[in-house]
Amino acid sequence: MAETHLANAAPVQNAQRRSFDPAQYHMENVFISISGLIGAGKSTLAKALGKELNLPVYFEPVIDNVYLQDFYADMAKYAFPLQVYLLNRRFEQQQQIVWSGKGGVQDRTIYEDSVFARMLYNSGMMEERDYKTYLNLFNNMSNFMKKPNIIVHLHVTPEESLERIKQRSRGCESGVSIEYLRALYTAYEEFIQDIARVIPVIKVDYSKFRTAGEMATQIKKEYQRIQNIRFITFEDRAASKSRSKSPAFAAAVKENHAAAQSAAGGGASAGPGAGAASSSSSSSSGISSNAPSSQLHEL
C-alpha cells in the first residue's frame, strides 16, 4: 500500500458547505490519532477517516525510515536512535497540525512512541541511561505537543498482527517476532487504560470490521456522542435537618450506636460489615452513580 508522508499530506476535497453547522464545524477541526499494533490497519482507516471528515491525513514514516530495517535486524543496537528518529518525525507532524490551524488524522499517535520505548527498556533492549534520556526529551517536547481530541485504538491480537505483517510483505518487517508483538500488546493495553484518563478513546475490534468506510462512519457517530460530564450534588440543608429529626433516622442512629458498643465490648476487630459500611458511606458523597467511569468506548 502506497504511503503518503509529510510533504504530501493534503486535505481530501469534499462537497461544498451549504450552511453553518456547529457540529460539522467542530468535526472539521477535530484532531484524531489512531493507535494499534503493527499491521492493525491504521493507514487504511486513516485514509477513510480523512475522506469521511474532509481532513488532512498524516502517515507514519515507514518507507523513508532510515533506521527501521537495521532496528529489526538488531533491536538492542538501534532501539535508542530509532525512537529518537520517530519522536522527531512525529513531533514535526504535530507542529504541522498546530500551525495549520485545522484538524487532521494521524495514523499513529506521538504518545505511542513512549509505549515502544518502555517495552524496549523492560525487555532489556534499551539501556537505562538511553531510556531516561529519551523520557527527558519526550517530556520536554510534550510541552509543545497538541493533544488529539480523540484516539481510535484498533484492537488486534499479536497473532493477527503477525499474520497481517506476513500478508503485506514489507522487507523491513521480516524480522518482527511473535514475542516482540506480544510484549507490545501488553504495553498497549496499559497505555490505553492510562491515556483514556486524559483523552477520550474509542476501542475498535478491527478483526471484525467490514469496510474502512463503514468503520469511519461509525467512529464519527461515536465521537459525536462522547461526553465526559460528571455531576456532583449536595443535599439541601433544610431537608437534611428535617431528615435528622425523623423517628426512623433516630432509630437507625440508636441501632448503629448499640452495635458499635457491642463490637467494642467484645473486642472484635472490624470485619466485612465495616467495609460495607465504609463503602455505603463513600457512595453517599454526592457523586452521581451514573457518571461515566472511563473515557474508554468500545465499538
C-alpha positions as CSV (number, residue, x, y, z in Angstrom):
1,M,0.0,0.0,0.0
2,A,1.4,3.3,-1.0
3,E,2.3,5.7,1.8
4,T,1.8,9.5,1.8
5,H,4.1,11.3,4.1
6,L,4.6,14.8,5.5
7,A,5.2,16.6,2.3
8,N,2.2,15.0,0.6
9,A,-0.3,15.4,3.4
10,A,-3.3,17.3,2.0
11,P,-7.0,17.7,2.7
12,V,-9.3,15.4,0.9
13,Q,-11.7,17.5,-1.2
14,N,-15.4,17.1,-0.4
15,A,-18.8,18.7,-1.1
16,Q,-19.3,22.4,-0.6
17,R,-20.9,23.5,2.7
18,R,-24.4,24.9,2.2
19,S,-25.0,26.3,5.7
20,F,-23.2,26.7,9.0
21,D,-23.5,23.6,11.2
22,P,-21.7,23.9,14.7
23,A,-21.3,20.1,15.0
24,Q,-19.9,19.9,11.5
25,Y,-17.6,22.8,12.1
26,H,-16.2,21.1,15.1
27,M,-15.6,17.9,13.1
28,E,-13.7,19.8,10.5
29,N,-11.3,20.9,13.2
30,V,-11.0,17.7,15.1
31,F,-7.6,16.1,15.6
32,I,-7.8,12.3,15.6
33,S,-4.9,9.9,16.3
34,I,-5.0,6.2,15.6
35,S,-3.2,3.6,17.6
36,G,-2.7,-0.1,17.3
37,L,-0.2,-3.0,16.8
38,I,1.9,-3.3,13.6
39,G,-0.4,-4.3,10.7
40,A,-3.6,-3.4,12.6
41,G,-4.9,-1.3,9.6
42,K,-4.1,2.2,10.9
43,S,-3.2,3.7,7.5
44,T,-6.3,2.2,5.8
45,L,-8.6,3.6,8.5
46,A,-6.8,7.0,8.5
47,K,-7.5,7.4,4.8
48,A,-11.1,6.5,5.3
49,L,-11.5,8.9,8.2
50,G,-9.8,11.7,6.2
51,K,-12.3,11.2,3.4
52,E,-15.3,10.9,5.7
53,L,-14.4,14.0,7.7
54,N,-12.6,16.0,5.0
55,L,-9.4,16.2,7.0
56,P,-5.7,16.0,6.0
57,V,-4.1,12.7,6.8
58,Y,-0.6,12.3,8.3
59,F,1.1,9.0,7.8
60,E,3.8,7.3,9.9
61,P,7.2,7.5,8.2
62,V,8.0,3.9,7.1
63,I,9.4,3.8,3.6
64,D,11.8,6.6,4.3
65,N,12.7,5.5,7.8
66,V,16.5,5.1,7.7
67,Y,16.7,3.1,10.9
68,L,13.8,0.6,10.7
69,Q,15.4,-2.2,8.8
70,D,18.5,-2.1,10.9
71,F,16.3,-2.0,14.1
72,Y,14.5,-5.2,13.2
73,A,17.9,-6.9,12.5
74,D,19.5,-5.7,15.8
75,M,17.0,-4.2,18.2
76,A,19.3,-3.7,21.1
77,K,21.8,-1.7,18.9
78,Y,19.3,0.6,17.2
79,A,16.5,0.9,19.7
80,F,17.5,4.3,21.0
81,P,18.3,6.0,17.7
82,L,15.1,4.7,16.1
83,Q,13.0,6.0,19.0
84,V,14.6,9.5,18.8
85,Y,14.2,9.5,15.0
86,L,10.5,8.6,15.2
87,L,9.8,11.0,18.0
88,N,11.3,13.8,16.0
89,R,9.3,12.9,12.9
90,R,6.0,12.7,14.7
91,F,6.7,15.9,16.5
92,E,7.2,17.5,13.1
93,Q,3.8,16.2,12.1
94,Q,2.3,17.6,15.3
95,Q,3.7,21.1,14.5
96,Q,2.3,20.9,11.0
97,I,-1.2,20.3,12.5
98,V,-0.7,23.0,15.1
99,W,0.3,25.7,12.6
100,S,-2.3,24.7,10.0
101,G,-5.0,25.8,12.4
102,K,-7.1,22.8,11.3
103,G,-7.7,19.3,12.4
104,G,-6.2,16.1,11.0
105,V,-5.9,12.4,11.2
106,Q,-2.6,10.9,12.3
107,D,-2.1,7.2,11.7
108,R,0.0,6.7,14.8
109,T,-0.1,8.9,17.9
110,I,3.1,10.5,19.2
111,Y,2.2,9.1,22.7
112,E,2.7,5.6,21.3
113,D,6.4,6.3,21.0
114,S,6.7,6.0,24.7
115,V,4.9,2.6,24.6
116,F,7.6,1.2,22.3
117,A,10.4,2.8,24.3
118,R,9.1,1.4,27.6
119,M,8.7,-2.1,26.1
120,L,12.2,-2.0,24.7
121,Y,13.6,-0.9,28.1
122,N,11.6,-3.5,30.0
123,S,12.8,-6.3,27.6
124,G,16.4,-5.3,28.0
125,M,16.8,-3.9,24.5
126,M,17.4,-0.3,25.6
127,E,19.9,0.8,28.3
128,E,18.6,2.6,31.3
129,R,20.6,5.8,30.5
130,D,19.2,5.8,27.0
131,Y,15.7,5.3,28.3
132,K,16.0,8.1,30.8
133,T,17.4,10.4,28.1
134,Y,14.5,9.5,25.8
135,L,11.9,10.2,28.6
136,N,13.5,13.6,29.4
137,L,13.4,14.5,25.7
138,F,9.8,13.4,25.3
139,N,8.7,15.3,28.4
140,N,10.4,18.5,27.3
141,M,8.8,18.2,23.8
142,S,5.4,17.3,25.3
143,N,5.0,21.0,26.4
144,F,4.7,21.9,22.8
145,M,2.5,18.9,21.7
146,K,-1.1,19.2,20.6
147,K,-3.3,16.6,22.3
148,P,-5.7,14.8,19.9
149,N,-9.4,15.3,20.5
150,I,-9.8,11.5,20.4
151,I,-7.7,8.3,20.0
152,V,-9.1,5.4,17.9
153,H,-7.4,2.2,19.1
154,L,-7.5,-0.7,16.7
155,H,-7.5,-3.9,18.8
156,V,-5.9,-6.9,17.2
157,T,-4.2,-9.9,18.8
158,P,-0.4,-10.4,18.4
159,E,-1.2,-13.5,16.2
160,E,-3.5,-11.4,13.9
161,S,-0.8,-8.7,13.8
162,L,1.9,-11.2,12.7
163,E,-0.4,-12.6,10.0
164,R,-1.1,-9.2,8.5
165,I,2.6,-8.4,8.6
166,K,3.3,-11.5,6.5
167,Q,0.5,-10.7,4.1
168,R,1.8,-7.2,3.3
169,S,5.4,-8.5,3.0
170,R,7.4,-5.4,3.8
171,G,11.0,-6.4,3.7
172,C,11.9,-4.2,6.7
173,E,9.4,-6.0,8.9
174,S,10.6,-9.5,8.1
175,G,12.4,-9.7,11.5
176,V,9.3,-9.0,13.6
177,S,8.8,-11.9,16.1
178,I,5.6,-13.0,17.9
179,E,7.4,-12.4,21.2
180,Y,8.0,-8.8,20.2
181,L,4.4,-8.4,19.3
182,R,3.1,-10.0,22.5
183,A,5.3,-7.6,24.6
184,L,3.9,-4.7,22.5
185,Y,0.3,-5.9,23.0
186,T,0.7,-5.9,26.8
187,A,2.3,-2.4,26.7
188,Y,-0.6,-1.2,24.6
189,E,-3.2,-2.4,27.0
190,E,-1.6,-0.4,29.8
191,F,-1.2,2.6,27.5
192,I,-4.9,2.7,26.6
193,Q,-6.0,2.4,30.2
194,D,-3.7,5.3,31.2
195,I,-4.3,7.6,28.2
196,A,-8.1,7.3,28.5
197,R,-7.9,9.3,31.7
198,V,-7.0,12.4,29.7
199,I,-8.0,11.7,26.1
200,P,-11.2,10.0,25.0
201,V,-10.6,6.6,23.4
202,I,-12.7,4.6,21.0
203,K,-11.5,1.0,21.1
204,V,-12.4,-0.9,17.9
205,D,-12.4,-4.7,17.4
206,Y,-10.8,-4.3,14.0
207,S,-10.7,-8.0,13.3
208,K,-14.4,-7.9,12.6
209,F,-14.8,-4.7,10.6
210,R,-16.4,-4.9,7.1
211,T,-15.0,-1.9,5.3
212,A,-12.9,1.1,6.4
213,G,-15.5,3.5,5.1
214,E,-18.2,1.9,7.3
215,M,-15.9,2.0,10.3
216,A,-15.1,5.7,9.7
217,T,-18.8,6.5,9.7
218,Q,-19.3,4.6,12.9
219,I,-16.4,6.3,14.6
220,K,-17.7,9.7,13.5
221,K,-21.1,8.9,15.1
222,E,-19.5,7.6,18.3
223,Y,-17.3,10.6,18.7
224,Q,-20.2,13.0,18.4
225,R,-21.9,11.1,21.2
226,I,-19.0,11.2,23.6
227,Q,-19.2,13.4,26.6
228,N,-17.5,13.2,29.9
229,I,-19.7,15.2,32.2
230,R,-19.7,14.3,35.9
231,F,-22.3,15.6,38.3
232,I,-21.8,16.4,41.9
233,T,-24.8,17.3,44.0
234,F,-25.3,18.4,47.6
235,E,-28.2,17.6,49.8
236,D,-30.4,20.6,50.8
237,R,-29.6,21.6,54.4
238,A,-33.2,22.1,55.4
239,A,-34.0,18.6,54.1
240,S,-31.0,17.1,55.9
241,K,-32.1,18.8,59.2
242,S,-35.6,17.6,58.7
243,R,-34.4,14.0,58.0
244,S,-32.2,14.0,61.1
245,K,-35.3,14.7,63.3
246,S,-37.4,11.9,61.9
247,P,-38.1,8.8,64.1
248,A,-36.7,6.4,61.6
249,F,-33.4,8.3,61.5
250,A,-33.2,8.4,65.3
251,A,-33.9,4.7,65.5
252,A,-31.2,4.0,62.9
253,V,-28.6,6.1,64.8
254,K,-29.6,4.3,68.1
255,E,-29.2,0.9,66.4
256,N,-25.8,1.8,65.0
257,H,-24.6,3.1,68.3
258,A,-25.7,-0.1,70.1
259,A,-23.9,-2.2,67.5
260,A,-20.7,-0.2,67.9
261,Q,-20.8,-0.6,71.7
262,S,-21.4,-4.3,71.4
263,A,-18.4,-4.7,69.0
264,A,-16.2,-2.6,71.2
265,G,-17.2,-4.6,74.3
266,G,-16.5,-7.9,72.6
267,G,-13.1,-6.7,71.4
268,A,-13.9,-7.8,67.9
269,S,-11.9,-6.3,65.0
270,A,-13.6,-4.6,62.1
271,G,-15.0,-7.3,59.8
272,P,-16.7,-7.4,56.4
273,G,-19.5,-5.3,57.8
274,A,-17.1,-2.4,58.4
275,G,-16.0,-2.5,54.8
276,A,-19.6,-2.5,53.7
277,A,-20.4,0.5,55.9
278,S,-17.4,2.4,54.5
279,S,-18.5,1.6,51.0
280,S,-22.0,2.8,51.8
281,S,-20.7,6.0,53.3
282,S,-18.5,6.8,50.3
283,S,-21.4,6.1,47.9
284,S,-23.4,8.9,49.6
285,S,-20.7,11.5,48.9
286,G,-22.9,13.1,46.3
287,I,-21.2,11.8,43.2
288,S,-23.8,10.6,40.8
289,S,-23.7,6.8,40.3
290,N,-24.4,7.1,36.6
291,A,-21.4,9.2,35.9
292,P,-19.2,7.6,33.2
293,S,-16.4,5.6,34.9
294,S,-14.0,6.0,32.0
295,Q,-13.5,7.7,28.7
296,L,-12.9,4.3,27.0
297,H,-15.6,3.5,24.5
298,E,-15.8,0.2,22.6
299,L,-17.3,-0.5,19.2
